[in-house]
Amino acid sequence: MWRAISGVVLLALLAGCGSDGTGDVDDSAAWRTSSDPVDPTGLIWASGQTVHLADGTTLDVGADVARFAVAGDGIFFFEDDGGDQGNDLRRAPLLYGADGAAPVDTGLEVDGDMVAASPDGTHLATIVMNDDDTRATVMVFDLTSGDVVRSTDGLEPGSDPAFEFAEAELSVLGIDDELLYGRSLEGDFAWDLVTGEGRESDPMSLPTDTTSPDGAWTIQDRRDGTVRAIESPSGEQVPLQLPADQRSYLTAWADDSTAVGVSVEGGSEEGLDPGDTVRLLTCRVPEGECEVRTDVPDGTVVLPMRGDTGQRFTIQTGTP
């Protein structure tokens, strides 16, 4: 049995006293238990306050979306306040959004890189710091049962907690339907979504942005960053039917078989200028079929957080 199980037991004993720094979370809130789950699979993207699902339906969540995860009956998101949030989304309110309703404050204030939803949409996981950055807790919400598991496995500091947490740079590194992966005080760690029990993990086993969630397919780039091919599980390169006379980039995965990026028409440099037309691009494996998504309007497009902070693309129509 893993060494740090005592952290789960301790948090269970302290759950009612409010000393674990996990915020004012309402156990009876509607978002805690799913009754009509949103399908979290396929290409999902947000623009402004509208989230577009893979089946073509949309959710108006009542506030502009900076980052989001799809789970339960809607999405969990950070509001875009119009500033340059980049990687500086720190201790921000995590909101819950459903179609046509005002956003609901979950009671959690977390960093933008400390939230993830399981690929099947049944679990929301966070790493939460207390007010003075001397204590951290993994919280995993089972959105089917309404249960929550708290764990401090891998997060028990020594004599100088504030310094140790600052040096460790805690973050979520990935998630699947069984485990949350993250950076802890003891290095790379994995926590069980059902029990909260944690253990050391191998960071090399985690998919990267260029690897499909199931680890089977890998995007291969040229030196200039444009995509060359996608490598199959057997090591063969799948030729892609990319748009002609455009620069094509694939940088993320929507699911195990759909890579996502952008196509750029105009110019020849790595960067963008106002004359370039940029469109969302998807390529499917094993077919190698690619599609330029002309249905995605100009503006900022945000992909869901799937164990990362969610990628953002600027879609634009070039000007002469």
C-alpha positions as CSV (number, residue, x, y, z in Angstrom):
1,M,0.0,0.0,0.0
2,W,1.3,3.4,-0.9
3,R,3.2,5.2,1.9
4,A,1.2,8.5,1.8
5,I,-2.3,7.1,2.5
6,S,-2.3,8.8,5.8
7,G,-2.7,12.1,4.0
8,V,-6.0,11.0,2.7
9,V,-7.2,9.9,6.1
10,L,-6.1,13.1,7.7
11,L,-8.0,15.2,5.2
12,A,-11.1,13.2,5.7
13,L,-10.9,14.0,9.4
14,L,-10.4,17.7,8.8
15,A,-12.9,18.1,6.0
16,G,-15.5,19.6,8.3
17,C,-13.4,22.2,10.0
18,G,-12.4,24.4,7.1
19,S,-8.7,24.3,7.9
20,D,-7.6,22.6,4.7
21,G,-7.7,25.7,2.5
22,T,-10.1,24.2,-0.1
23,G,-12.5,27.1,-0.2
24,D,-16.2,27.5,0.5
25,V,-17.5,24.6,-1.6
26,D,-21.3,24.0,-1.4
27,D,-21.9,20.2,-1.0
28,S,-25.5,20.7,-2.3
29,A,-24.6,22.8,-5.4
30,A,-26.2,21.5,-8.6
31,W,-22.8,21.2,-10.4
32,R,-21.7,18.6,-7.8
33,T,-23.9,15.8,-9.2
34,S,-24.5,15.4,-13.0
35,S,-28.0,14.6,-14.3
36,D,-27.6,15.4,-18.0
37,P,-23.9,15.1,-18.9
38,V,-22.3,17.0,-21.7
39,D,-20.4,14.9,-24.2
40,P,-16.7,15.8,-23.6
41,T,-15.3,14.0,-26.6
42,G,-14.3,15.3,-30.1
43,L,-13.4,18.8,-31.1
44,I,-14.7,21.3,-28.5
45,W,-13.7,25.0,-28.5
46,A,-14.8,28.2,-26.9
47,S,-15.0,31.8,-28.3
48,G,-16.2,34.6,-26.1
49,Q,-18.9,33.1,-23.9
50,T,-19.9,30.4,-26.3
51,V,-18.7,26.8,-26.1
52,H,-19.0,24.8,-29.3
53,L,-19.4,21.0,-28.8
54,A,-18.4,18.4,-31.3
55,D,-22.0,17.6,-32.3
56,G,-22.6,21.2,-33.4
57,T,-24.5,22.3,-30.3
58,T,-23.4,25.3,-28.3
59,L,-23.5,26.4,-24.7
60,D,-23.8,30.0,-23.7
61,V,-22.2,30.2,-20.3
62,G,-22.8,33.8,-19.6
63,A,-19.2,35.1,-19.4
64,D,-16.1,35.1,-21.6
65,V,-14.0,32.0,-21.3
66,A,-10.3,32.2,-20.7
67,R,-9.7,28.5,-19.9
68,F,-12.1,25.7,-19.5
69,A,-12.7,22.0,-18.9
70,V,-15.7,19.9,-20.0
71,A,-17.2,17.8,-17.2
72,G,-20.5,16.9,-15.7
73,D,-23.5,18.8,-17.1
74,G,-21.5,21.8,-18.4
75,I,-18.0,23.4,-18.2
76,F,-15.7,24.6,-15.5
77,F,-13.9,27.7,-16.5
78,F,-12.0,30.8,-15.6
79,E,-13.5,34.1,-16.8
80,D,-11.6,36.2,-19.3
81,D,-11.3,39.7,-17.8
82,G,-9.9,41.2,-20.9
83,G,-6.3,41.3,-19.6
84,D,-3.2,39.4,-20.7
85,Q,-3.7,36.4,-18.5
86,G,-1.3,34.1,-20.3
87,N,0.3,31.9,-17.7
88,D,-0.5,34.3,-14.9
89,L,-3.9,33.0,-14.0
90,R,-3.3,32.7,-10.2
91,R,-5.8,32.0,-7.5
92,A,-8.7,32.8,-9.7
93,P,-12.4,31.8,-9.1
94,L,-13.3,28.6,-10.8
95,L,-16.8,29.0,-12.3
96,Y,-19.3,26.5,-13.5
97,G,-21.3,27.2,-16.7
98,A,-24.3,25.6,-18.2
99,D,-26.2,26.7,-21.3
100,G,-28.3,29.8,-20.8
101,A,-27.6,30.2,-17.1
102,A,-25.5,32.7,-15.2
103,P,-22.1,31.4,-14.1
104,V,-21.9,29.7,-10.7
105,D,-18.9,30.2,-8.4
106,T,-17.8,26.8,-7.3
107,G,-16.1,28.2,-4.2
108,L,-12.7,27.1,-5.4
109,E,-9.9,29.6,-6.1
110,V,-7.1,27.9,-8.0
111,D,-4.3,28.5,-10.4
112,G,-5.0,28.0,-14.1
113,D,-2.5,25.1,-14.3
114,M,-4.0,23.2,-11.4
115,V,-7.3,22.1,-12.9
116,A,-8.2,19.1,-15.1
117,A,-11.3,17.0,-16.1
118,S,-11.1,13.3,-16.9
119,P,-11.5,12.5,-20.6
120,D,-14.9,10.8,-19.8
121,G,-16.1,14.0,-18.1
122,T,-17.0,12.2,-14.8
123,H,-14.3,13.8,-12.6
124,L,-13.0,17.3,-11.9
125,A,-9.6,17.4,-10.2
126,T,-7.8,20.4,-8.7
127,I,-4.7,21.2,-6.6
128,V,-5.8,23.9,-4.1
129,M,-3.4,26.1,-2.0
130,N,-4.5,27.6,1.3
131,D,-4.4,31.4,1.8
132,D,-0.8,31.7,3.0
133,D,0.6,29.1,0.6
134,T,1.6,26.7,3.4
135,R,-0.7,23.9,2.6
136,A,-1.9,22.1,-0.6
137,T,-4.7,19.6,-1.2
138,V,-5.7,17.5,-4.1
139,M,-9.5,17.6,-4.5
140,V,-11.2,15.2,-6.8
141,F,-14.9,15.7,-7.4
142,D,-16.9,12.6,-8.6
143,L,-19.6,14.4,-10.7
144,T,-21.7,11.2,-11.0
145,S,-22.0,10.4,-7.3
146,G,-21.4,13.9,-5.8
147,D,-18.6,12.6,-3.7
148,V,-15.3,14.4,-3.2
149,V,-11.9,13.0,-2.2
150,R,-9.2,15.1,-0.6
151,S,-5.6,14.0,-0.4
152,T,-2.2,15.5,0.8
153,D,-0.2,12.6,-0.5
154,G,3.1,14.0,-1.8
155,L,2.1,17.4,-0.5
156,E,3.3,17.2,3.2
157,P,5.9,20.0,3.7
158,G,8.7,20.1,6.2
159,S,9.8,23.0,8.4
160,D,9.4,25.8,5.8
161,P,6.2,25.2,3.9
162,A,6.0,28.5,2.0
163,F,9.5,28.1,0.7
164,E,9.0,24.4,-0.2
165,F,5.8,25.0,-2.1
166,A,7.3,28.0,-4.0
167,E,10.3,25.9,-5.0
168,A,8.2,22.9,-6.1
169,E,6.0,24.8,-8.6
170,L,3.0,22.6,-8.1
171,S,0.9,22.0,-11.2
172,V,-1.3,19.5,-13.0
173,L,0.6,17.6,-15.7
174,G,-2.1,15.3,-17.1
175,I,-5.2,13.2,-16.4
176,D,-6.8,10.1,-17.6
177,D,-10.0,8.3,-16.5
178,E,-8.2,6.7,-13.5
179,L,-5.3,9.0,-12.4
180,L,-4.5,12.7,-12.0
181,Y,-0.8,13.4,-12.7
182,G,1.0,16.4,-11.2
183,R,4.1,18.0,-9.8
184,S,4.2,17.6,-6.0
185,L,6.7,18.3,-3.2
186,E,8.1,14.8,-3.9
187,G,8.4,15.2,-7.6
188,D,6.1,13.9,-10.3
189,F,3.1,12.2,-8.7
190,A,-0.1,10.4,-9.6
191,W,-3.3,10.4,-7.5
192,D,-6.1,7.9,-7.9
193,L,-9.4,9.6,-8.9
194,V,-11.5,7.3,-6.7
195,T,-9.4,7.0,-3.5
196,G,-7.1,10.0,-3.7
197,E,-4.1,7.7,-2.9
198,G,-0.9,8.9,-4.4
199,R,2.4,7.6,-5.6
200,E,5.5,8.7,-7.5
201,S,5.0,8.6,-11.3
202,D,7.2,8.5,-14.4
203,P,6.9,11.8,-16.2
204,M,8.0,10.0,-19.4
205,S,4.7,8.1,-19.4
206,L,2.6,11.2,-19.8
207,P,1.4,12.2,-23.3
208,T,2.8,15.5,-24.6
209,D,0.9,18.1,-26.6
210,T,2.1,16.3,-29.8
211,T,1.1,12.9,-28.6
212,S,-2.5,11.7,-28.8
213,P,-4.2,11.2,-25.4
214,D,-3.9,7.4,-25.7
215,G,-0.2,7.7,-26.5
216,A,-0.6,6.0,-29.8
217,W,0.0,8.8,-32.4
218,T,2.7,11.5,-32.5
219,I,2.7,14.7,-34.6
220,Q,6.0,15.1,-36.5
221,D,7.1,18.6,-37.2
222,R,9.6,20.2,-39.6
223,R,12.3,22.6,-38.3
224,D,10.0,25.6,-39.0
225,G,7.2,24.1,-36.9
226,T,5.0,23.1,-39.7
227,V,3.6,19.6,-39.6
228,R,5.3,16.9,-41.7
229,A,3.3,13.8,-40.8
230,I,1.8,11.8,-37.9
231,E,3.6,8.8,-36.8
232,S,1.6,5.6,-36.2
233,P,1.9,3.2,-33.3
234,S,4.1,1.0,-35.5
235,G,6.4,3.8,-36.4
236,E,5.1,4.4,-39.9
237,Q,4.3,8.0,-41.0
238,V,0.7,8.7,-42.0
239,P,0.7,11.1,-45.0
240,L,-1.6,14.0,-44.3
241,Q,-3.9,15.5,-46.9
242,L,-3.0,19.1,-46.0
243,P,-4.3,22.2,-47.8
244,A,-2.1,23.2,-50.7
245,D,-0.1,26.4,-50.7
246,Q,-0.6,27.0,-46.9
247,R,1.5,26.6,-43.8
248,S,0.0,23.9,-41.6
249,Y,0.6,23.5,-37.9
250,L,-0.7,20.7,-35.6
251,T,-0.1,21.4,-31.9
252,A,-2.9,19.6,-29.9
253,W,-5.3,16.7,-29.9
254,A,-9.1,16.9,-29.6
255,D,-9.3,13.1,-29.0
256,D,-7.4,9.9,-29.7
257,S,-7.8,10.3,-33.5
258,T,-8.1,14.1,-34.1
259,A,-5.1,16.4,-34.2
260,V,-5.8,20.2,-34.1
261,G,-3.9,23.2,-35.2
262,V,-4.1,26.0,-37.8
263,S,-3.5,26.6,-41.5
264,V,-2.0,29.9,-42.5
265,E,-2.4,31.4,-46.0
266,G,-0.2,34.2,-47.0
267,G,3.4,35.2,-46.3
268,S,6.2,32.8,-45.7
269,E,7.5,33.6,-42.2
270,E,6.9,31.7,-39.0
271,G,5.1,34.5,-37.4
272,L,1.8,36.1,-38.5
273,D,1.0,39.5,-40.0
274,P,-2.3,41.2,-40.8
275,G,-2.3,39.9,-44.3
276,D,-2.3,36.2,-43.3
277,T,-5.5,34.2,-43.2
278,V,-5.6,31.8,-40.3
279,R,-8.1,29.0,-40.0
280,L,-8.6,26.1,-37.5
281,L,-7.3,22.8,-38.9
282,T,-8.1,19.3,-38.0
283,C,-6.5,16.0,-39.2
284,R,-7.8,12.5,-38.5
285,V,-5.8,9.3,-38.2
286,P,-5.4,6.7,-39.5
287,E,-7.1,8.2,-42.6
288,G,-4.8,11.3,-42.8
289,E,-7.8,13.4,-43.9
290,C,-7.5,17.1,-43.0
291,E,-10.2,19.8,-42.9
292,V,-9.8,23.6,-42.8
293,R,-12.6,24.7,-40.5
294,T,-14.2,27.7,-42.2
295,D,-17.1,27.5,-39.8
296,V,-15.0,28.9,-37.0
297,P,-15.2,32.7,-36.9
298,D,-12.4,35.2,-36.5
299,G,-11.3,35.8,-33.0
300,T,-9.6,33.9,-30.1
301,V,-10.4,30.2,-30.0
302,V,-9.7,28.3,-26.8
303,L,-9.4,24.5,-26.6
304,P,-10.3,22.6,-23.4
305,M,-7.8,22.0,-20.6
306,R,-7.0,18.3,-20.8
307,G,-4.2,18.1,-18.2
308,D,-2.7,21.3,-19.6
309,T,-3.8,24.9,-19.6
310,G,-5.6,24.6,-22.9
311,Q,-4.3,26.0,-26.2
312,R,-5.4,29.3,-27.7
313,F,-5.5,30.2,-31.4
314,T,-6.1,33.5,-33.1
315,I,-8.3,33.0,-36.1
316,Q,-8.2,35.8,-38.7
317,T,-9.1,36.8,-42.2
318,G,-6.2,38.4,-43.9
319,T,-6.4,42.1,-45.0
320,P,-4.7,43.4,-48.2
